[in-house]
Amino acid sequence: MPALELSIAERKAHRAEAHHLDPVVMVGNEGLTPSVVKETEAALNAHGLIKVRVLGDDREAREAVYQQLCDQLNAAPIQHIGKLLVLWRPKPEKIKEADEDRKPGPKDFKVLKYSKRGGQRPEVRSVRVLGNQRLTPGGQVKRAKPKQKSVKKGRLD
């Protein structure tokens, strides 16, 4: 697969985004091994924009690694400065499988109860609130009221 082609403005924007990133993949002295390609693929799927550090002093070898990674992974070359390479590929869409029957689960809250006398520590309680309950400002757990149904919508004459 050939590497992605980006406009100058898009490359400039991605370069600015990558400025604060740390390298997530390192290519050792053995060069581009299948395990390095696999890790780079996983990092591109997770992050989209990554930095790769290439060890070794040969500039032509780093250029070859850069082009080979871009071609194999269908990524866009963003920047090559010294031993750092910046690659970008759009992140794949995550598929969310939502259960319609699923309701919110229990949540744990810490409730502080302050003493009426001034110099004492507040009492800390841990309260579990279920999906159909709510926590009042006083720290009480109350059941949620059922939603009211409209009287007008009930009558269809």
C-alpha positions as CSV (number, residue, x, y, z in Angstrom):
1,M,0.0,0.0,0.0
2,P,1.3,3.4,-0.8
3,A,1.7,6.1,1.9
4,L,-1.0,8.6,2.4
5,E,-0.5,12.0,0.8
6,L,-1.3,15.1,2.8
7,S,-1.3,18.8,1.9
8,I,1.3,21.1,3.4
9,A,-1.3,22.7,5.8
10,E,-2.4,19.3,7.1
11,R,1.2,18.2,7.6
12,K,1.9,21.5,9.4
13,A,-1.1,21.0,11.8
14,H,0.0,17.4,12.6
15,R,3.5,18.5,13.2
16,A,2.3,21.0,15.7
17,E,0.2,18.3,17.4
18,A,3.2,16.0,17.6
19,H,5.5,18.5,19.1
20,H,4.8,17.5,22.8
21,L,4.6,13.7,22.1
22,D,7.2,11.2,23.3
23,P,8.3,8.3,21.0
24,V,6.2,5.3,21.5
25,V,8.1,2.9,19.2
26,M,11.9,2.4,19.0
27,V,13.6,0.8,16.1
28,G,16.8,-0.9,17.3
29,N,20.1,-1.7,15.6
30,E,18.5,-4.7,13.9
31,G,16.3,-2.4,11.8
32,L,12.7,-2.9,10.8
33,T,11.6,-6.3,12.2
34,P,8.1,-7.7,12.0
35,S,7.6,-7.1,15.7
36,V,8.5,-3.4,15.3
37,V,6.0,-3.2,12.4
38,K,3.4,-4.8,14.5
39,E,4.0,-2.5,17.5
40,T,3.9,0.5,15.2
41,E,0.6,-0.7,13.7
42,A,-0.9,-1.1,17.2
43,A,0.3,2.4,18.2
44,L,-1.2,4.0,15.1
45,N,-4.5,2.3,15.8
46,A,-4.5,3.5,19.3
47,H,-3.2,7.0,18.9
48,G,-3.3,8.0,15.2
49,L,-0.2,10.3,15.5
50,I,3.0,8.8,16.8
51,K,6.7,9.4,17.1
52,V,9.2,6.7,16.3
53,R,12.8,6.8,17.4
54,V,15.3,5.1,15.1
55,L,18.7,4.1,16.7
56,G,21.7,4.1,14.4
57,D,23.8,6.8,12.8
58,D,23.2,6.1,9.1
59,R,20.8,8.8,7.7
60,E,20.0,6.8,4.6
61,A,19.0,3.8,6.6
62,R,16.7,6.0,8.7
63,E,15.1,7.4,5.5
64,A,14.6,3.9,4.2
65,V,13.0,2.8,7.5
66,Y,10.7,5.9,7.3
67,Q,9.5,5.2,3.8
68,Q,9.2,1.5,4.4
69,L,7.0,2.1,7.6
70,C,4.8,4.6,5.7
71,D,4.3,2.2,2.8
72,Q,3.7,-0.9,4.8
73,L,1.3,0.7,7.3
74,N,-0.5,3.1,4.8
75,A,0.6,6.0,7.0
76,A,1.4,9.6,6.1
77,P,5.0,10.8,6.7
78,I,4.8,14.0,8.7
79,Q,8.3,14.8,9.8
80,H,11.8,13.4,10.0
81,I,14.2,15.2,12.3
82,G,17.4,13.5,13.3
83,K,16.5,10.1,14.8
84,L,12.8,11.0,15.3
85,L,10.1,10.1,12.8
86,V,6.5,11.3,13.0
87,L,3.8,9.2,11.4
88,W,0.0,9.8,11.1
89,R,-2.9,7.7,10.1
90,P,-6.6,8.3,10.8
91,K,-7.7,6.3,13.8
92,P,-10.3,3.6,12.9
93,E,-13.8,4.1,14.2
94,K,-14.5,2.2,17.4
95,I,-17.7,0.1,17.3
96,K,-19.8,0.5,20.4
97,E,-22.2,-2.3,21.2
98,A,-24.8,-0.8,23.4
99,D,-27.3,-3.0,25.3
100,E,-30.7,-1.6,25.3
101,D,-31.5,-3.5,28.5
102,R,-28.5,-2.1,30.3
103,K,-29.1,0.4,33.1
104,P,-26.6,2.5,35.0
105,G,-24.8,0.6,37.7
106,P,-24.2,1.4,41.3
107,K,-21.9,4.3,42.2
108,D,-20.1,4.8,45.5
109,F,-20.1,8.3,47.0
110,K,-18.3,9.6,50.1
111,V,-20.6,11.6,52.3
112,L,-19.2,14.1,54.9
113,K,-21.3,14.8,58.0
114,Y,-20.0,17.8,59.9
115,S,-20.3,18.0,63.6
116,K,-22.4,20.8,65.2
117,R,-19.5,21.5,67.5
118,G,-16.7,23.3,65.7
119,G,-13.4,21.6,66.3
120,Q,-14.2,18.0,65.4
121,R,-13.4,16.2,62.2
122,P,-16.3,15.4,59.9
123,E,-17.7,11.9,59.8
124,V,-17.0,10.2,56.5
125,R,-19.4,7.6,55.2
126,S,-19.3,5.6,52.0
127,V,-22.8,5.3,50.4
128,R,-23.7,3.1,47.4
129,V,-26.3,4.7,45.1
130,L,-28.1,2.5,42.6
131,G,-29.3,3.5,39.2
132,N,-32.8,4.4,40.3
133,Q,-31.7,6.3,43.4
134,R,-30.3,9.8,44.0
135,L,-28.3,11.4,46.8
136,T,-29.8,14.4,48.5
137,P,-27.7,17.4,49.7
138,G,-28.1,16.1,53.3
139,G,-26.5,12.8,52.4
140,Q,-29.8,10.8,52.3
141,V,-30.4,8.2,49.6
142,K,-33.8,8.6,47.9
143,R,-35.5,6.6,45.2
144,A,-36.1,8.4,42.0
145,K,-39.8,9.3,41.4
146,P,-41.4,7.8,38.3
147,K,-41.8,10.1,35.4
148,Q,-45.3,11.7,35.3
149,K,-47.4,11.0,32.3
150,S,-49.2,13.7,30.6
151,V,-53.0,13.7,31.2
152,K,-53.6,15.3,27.8
153,K,-51.6,12.7,25.9
154,G,-53.4,9.9,27.6
155,R,-56.8,11.0,26.1
156,L,-57.0,10.6,22.4
157,D,-60.7,11.3,21.7
